[in-house]
Amino acid sequence: HPLVTRSIESAQKKVEGRNFEIRKQLLDFDNEMEYQRKVIYEQRRMVLESKDVKEHVLEMVKDTIENILKNYTNKEIYPEEWDWSGLKDHFMQIFSISLVIPKEEIPKLSIPKLQDILTEKAFEIYELREKEFTPPLMRQIETMIVLRVVDREWKDNLRRLDELKQGIGLRAYGQKDPLMEYHFEAHNMFQEMINSIKEEVVKFIYKVRLKKEESQGVRQARRETPAPIVSSQTKKSPFVKRKGLEEEEGQKKKKIGRNDPCPCGSGLKYKHCCGKNI
């Protein structure tokens, strides 16, 4: 019937149109993830191809200090009212450096001046660590740390993006465009990830310690020295020792009669054997 046919065609077009919109929306979601992926992979490629990531790491140090100051200082209030306790704790946590600012100097400080002081101190400690490890080893450590932190943070970010995508459709009930909300939230999450990468890299670099290895001669001597041979007679067991003591004490307590069999096992009477001279 023509009426039924037109109804079926109309319903089919609606379904196809809806499916197209769903696919288009998913593609828009994926475009955001693809953009972030390109940025991260470009960073990884730069680190892998670079022979010297020191400049990159020092930029991370400066950015980390700037982000820390944003949390504890405010240009709208006097320096004496800044959160100095929180600033010192956070600085110690990341750089393992005790921040000491004389009280009389605090009123004279501005945020840029304080940032210069902290950056200079952090760079000074960095140079000392580089001398301690030697520059070639320091470059290897930096590369390893950057790659590990980037990979870990990127995996966590992918998981968070999936969770965001699954629940973002509910924003439509609040008269909000889910796609716009997704882009906004995903962008903020990406910026948080970038800042977290910088802070984690800096923290690891300032806290890493190398184990002191044994010298080659000590290791060779350790390999050549045979393991001590312990015979069954020399093995000590608290249970055997305790049993022997109990038997010895029992023998002391029990008196052997002269006509009793000799305890040595000869079959003779005690008075004709071990007790002959007693």
HELIX and SHEET records of a PDB file:
HELIX    1   1 PRO A    2  GLU A   49  1                                  48    
HELIX    2   2 LYS A   54  TYR A   72  1                                  19    
HELIX    3   3 PRO A   79  GLU A   81  5                                   3    
HELIX    4   4 TRP A   84  PHE A   95  1                                  12    
HELIX    5   5 LYS A  103  LYS A  108  5                                   6    
HELIX    6   6 ILE A  111  PHE A  133  1                                  23    
HELIX    7   7 PRO A  135  GLY A  167  1                                  33    
HELIX    8   8 ILE A  168  GLY A  174  5                                   7    
HELIX    9   9 PRO A  178  LYS A  207  1                                  30    
HELIX   10  10 GLN A  216  GLU A  224  1                                   9    
HELIX   11  11 PRO A  238  LYS A  253  1                                  16    
HELIX   12  12 TYR A  270  HIS A  272  5                                   3    
END                                                                             
